[in-house]
Structure formats: C-alpha cells, structure tokens
Amino acid sequence: MNMTFASLKGLTLSILGAVAISATVAQGTAEAAQCGPRAKVLAHITGKIKANRQALALAGQSNMVELFVAKSGAWVMTVTKPNKATCVLAAGSSWESMPLQVATGPAV
C-alpha cells in the first residue's frame, strides 16, 4: 500500500485525536482535569518542563489538541477550548519518537 506524506500526517493527527478522546474518557469525573488560561498553561509546559509542541490536531469542530515533548522524554497532551481554557489531558515520561517509515510496493 502506498501512502503519501499527507495521508500519514492525517493518520497521525487522527490517532492523536483518538488518544485525546480516550484520555478524557479514562479521566472520568473522579479526577478533575488541570485547566487554566492558555498562556499560563503553555508557559509552564515550555518553561518549567521545557517541552516543545510536536503535533496538533482538531478534536471535534472546535477543540485543539496539542502534544508537547521535552528532550528529557517528558510529554504533555493538552486540549484548548474555544474560550482559550487549556486543560492537560495526559502527561508522562519516556517519550520516544520513531522515524517515519513509508511502505513501498504496488499501489492498491
């Protein structure tokens, strides 16, 4: 199956959106999301954690999902709502970027 860069990028963004939705569902009501003004949340992520944005996608029609990764392997996934409130959906350690591999062969 031949896949173009654009279709792989779309697939990656779709996966990020699905992860964001799963993280929100898994979080449930027992644990409130950590939310705040976008500028303050991003200042913490880029300043204290020293993470840079690696990907972004739309979830639904108006929520922006972003993935931030630090050289240390720390990572944070956020969602920003239209009112500019940004919430941390998930965070962790040991992020490892994998090289993009494109399958070659006959077109299907």
SERO-4910 file (N, C-alpha, C, O; in steps of 0.05 Angstrom, whole numbers):
BEGIN
 pado doro    nc1    nc2    nc3   cac1   cac2   cac3    cc1    cc2    cc3    oc1    oc2    oc3
  Met    A     17    -23      0      0      0      0     18     25      0     35     27     17
  Asn    A     14     42    -19     29     67    -20     14     88     -4    -10     93     -8
  Met    A     29    102     14     16    123     29     33    148     25     58    147     26
  Thr    A     20    170     20     34    195     17     39    207     44     28    199     64
  Phe    A     57    227     45     63    241     70     38    253     81     33    253    105
  Ala    A     21    265     64     -4    278     73    -22    258     86    -34    264    107
  Ser    A    -25    234     75    -43    214     87    -31    204    113    -46    198    132
  Leu    A     -5    201    115      8    193    140      4    215    161     -1    208    185
  Lys    A      7    240    154      3    262    172    -26    262    182    -31    265    206
  Gly    A    -45    258    164    -73    257    172    -78    234    191    -93    237    210
  Leu    A    -66    211    186    -69    188    203    -58    194    231    -70    187    251
  Thr    A    -34    206    232    -22    213    258    -40    232    273    -44    228    297
  Leu    A    -51    252    260    -69    271    273    -94    257    283   -105    264    304
  Ser    A   -104    238    267   -128    223    275   -122    207    300   -139    205    318
  Ile    A    -99    195    301    -91    179    325    -89    197    349    -98    190    371
  Leu    A    -77    221    346    -75    239    368   -102    247    379   -107    248    403
  Gly    A   -121    252    360   -148    259    368   -161    236    384   -174    240    404
  Ala    A   -157    212    374   -169    188    388   -157    185    416   -171    178    435
  Val    A   -130    189    418   -117    187    444   -128    208    463   -133    203    486
  Ala    A   -133    233    452   -143    254    469   -171    247    479   -177    252    502
  Ile    A   -188    236    462   -215    229    470   -213    206    490   -228    207    510
  Ser    A   -196    187    486   -193    164    505   -183    174    532   -192    165    553
  Ala    A   -164    193    531   -153    204    556   -175    218    572   -176    216    596
  Thr    A   -192    233    557   -213    247    571   -233    228    583   -242    232    606
  Val    A   -240    207    569   -259    187    579   -247    173    602   -260    168    623
  Ala    A   -222    165    600   -209    150    621   -206    166    647   -206    156    669
  Gln    A   -204    192    643   -200    210    666   -225    210    684   -223    211    708
  Gly    A   -248    208    671   -273    206    686   -279    230    703   -265    251    702
  Thr    A   -299    228    720   -307    250    736   -293    251    763   -294    271    777
  Ala    A   -281    228    771   -268    227    797   -243    245    798   -235    253    820
  Glu    A   -232    251    775   -207    266    775   -211    290    756   -214    286    732
  Ala    A   -211    314    767   -215    338    750   -190    344    734   -168    340    743
  Ala    A   -195    352    709   -173    360    691   -159    385    703   -172    401    716
  Gln    A   -133    387    698   -118    411    706   -121    431    683   -109    427    662
  Cys    A   -136    452    688   -142    472    667   -133    500    677   -131    505    701
  Gly    A   -129    517    657   -123    545    664   -122    561    638   -126    550    616
  Pro    A   -116    587    641   -113    604    617    -90    592    599    -70    584    610
  Arg    A    -95    592    573    -76    581    554    -47    591    559    -29    575    560
  Ala    A    -44    617    561    -17    629    564     -3    618    589     21    612    588
  Lys    A    -18    615    611     -6    605    636      2    575    634     24    568    642
  Val    A    -16    559    622    -10    531    619     14    526    601     32    510    607
  Leu    A     14    540    578     36    537    559     63    548    571     84    536    565
  Ala    A     61    569    586     86    579    599     98    558    618    122    555    619
  His    A     81    543    632     90    522    649    103    499    633    124    489    640
  Ile    A     89    491    612     98    469    596    124    475    582    143    459    582
  Thr    A    126    499    570    150    506    555    172    516    573    196    514    566
  Gly    A    165    528    596    185    539    614    196    519    633    220    513    633
  Lys    A    178    509    650    187    491    672    194    463    661    214    451    669
  Ile    A    177    452    644    181    425    633    200    426    609    213    406    603
  Lys    A    203    449    596    220    453    573    212    435    549    229    424    536
  Ala    A    186    433    545    175    417    524    167    435    500    159    457    504
  Asn    A    170    424    476    162    438    452    139    424    438    137    399    440
  Arg    A    122    439    425    100    427    411    110    410    388    126    419    372
  Gln    A    100    385    387    108    366    366     86    360    347     91    353    324
  Ala    A     61    364    356     38    358    339     13    372    349     11    379    372
  Leu    A     -5    377    331    -31    388    338    -53    377    320    -47    369    297
  Ala    A    -77    377    330   -100    367    314   -125    379    325   -126    390    348
  Leu    A   -146    378    310   -173    386    319   -188    362    330   -187    341    318
  Ala    A   -201    366    353   -218    345    364   -246    357    363   -252    377    375
  Gly    A   -263    344    348   -290    356    343   -286    380    324   -268    380    307
  Gln    A   -304    399    327   -302    422    309   -287    446    320   -281    464    305
  Ser    A   -282    445    346   -271    470    358   -250    466    379   -239    486    389
  Asn    A   -243    442    387   -222    438    407   -196    430    394   -195    413    377
  Met    A   -175    443    403   -148    438    392   -132    421    412   -129    428    435
  Val    A   -122    398    402   -106    380    418    -77    384    410    -71    386    386
  Glu    A    -59    386    429    -31    390    424    -15    370    440    -22    363    462
  Leu    A      8    362    428     27    345    442     53    359    444     64    369    425
  Phe    A     63    361    469     89    374    475    108    353    485    100    336    501
  Val    A    133    354    476    153    334    484    179    349    491    187    367    477
  Ala    A    191    340    513    217    352    522    239    333    514    235    309    510
  Lys    A    263    343    512    287    326    506    291    305    528    302    284    522
  Ser    A    281    310    552    284    290    574    265    266    570    268    246    584
  Gly    A    246    268    551    227    247    547    200    253    560    181    238    556
  Ala    A    199    274    576    173    282    587    154    291    565    163    303    546
  Trp    A    128    285    568    109    293    548     83    302    561     76    292    582
  Val    A     69    320    547     44    330    557     25    333    534     32    343    513
  Met    A      0    324    537    -21    327    517    -42    346    529    -52    342    551
  Thr    A    -49    367    513    -68    387    523    -92    389    503    -90    380    480
  Val    A   -113    400    512   -135    408    495   -142    437    502   -144    444    525
  Thr    A   -146    453    481   -154    481    485   -181    484    473   -187    477    450
  Lys    A   -199    496    490   -227    500    482   -229    528    469   -211    544    472
  Pro    A   -252    533    456   -255    559    443   -253    583    462   -246    605    453
  Asn    A   -259    579    487   -257    601    507   -228    606    516   -223    621    534
  Lys    A   -209    592    503   -180    594    508   -171    581    534   -148    584    543
  Ala    A   -189    565    547   -181    549    570   -166    525    560   -175    512    541
  Thr    A   -143    519    572   -127    497    563   -125    477    586   -120    484    609
  Cys    A   -131    452    580   -131    430    600   -110    409    593   -106    403    570
  Val    A    -96    399    613    -77    377    610    -94    351    609   -107    344    629
  Leu    A    -93    337    587   -107    312    585    -91    288    596   -102    271    609
  Ala    A    -65    288    590    -48    266    599    -19    276    598    -12    295    584
  Ala    A     -3    264    614     26    270    615     41    245    623     30    227    636
  Gly    A     66    245    616     82    222    623    112    226    618    121    248    615
  Ser    A    126    203    617    155    204    613    162    183    592    146    168    583
  Ser    A    187    183    585    199    163    567    187    165    539    184    144    525
  Trp    A    181    189    529    171    192    502    194    184    483    217    192    488
  Glu    A    187    170    462    208    162    443    196    167    415    176    154    407
  Ser    A    208    184    400    200    189    372    211    168    354    234    159    357
  Met    A    194    159    336    202    137    318    205    150    290    190    167    283
  Pro    A    225    140    275    227    151    247    203    142    231    192    120    234
  Leu    A    195    160    213    173    155    195    181    134    174    201    139    160
  Gln    A    166    112    172    173     92    153    149     90    134    126     85    142
  Val    A    154     93    108    133     91     88    136     65     73    157     58     63
  Ala    A    114     50     73    114     24     59    115     29     29    103     48     18
  Thr    A    130     13     15    132     15    -14    122    -11    -26    122    -32    -13
  Gly    A    113     -9    -50    102    -33    -63     81    -25    -83     77     -1    -88
  Pro    A     67    -44    -94     47    -38   -114     24    -22   -101     16    -28    -79
  Ala    A     13     -3   -116    -10     12   -107    -34     -6   -106    -37    -23   -123
  Val    A    -51     -2    -86    -75    -18    -83    -98     -3    -93   -121    -13    -92
***
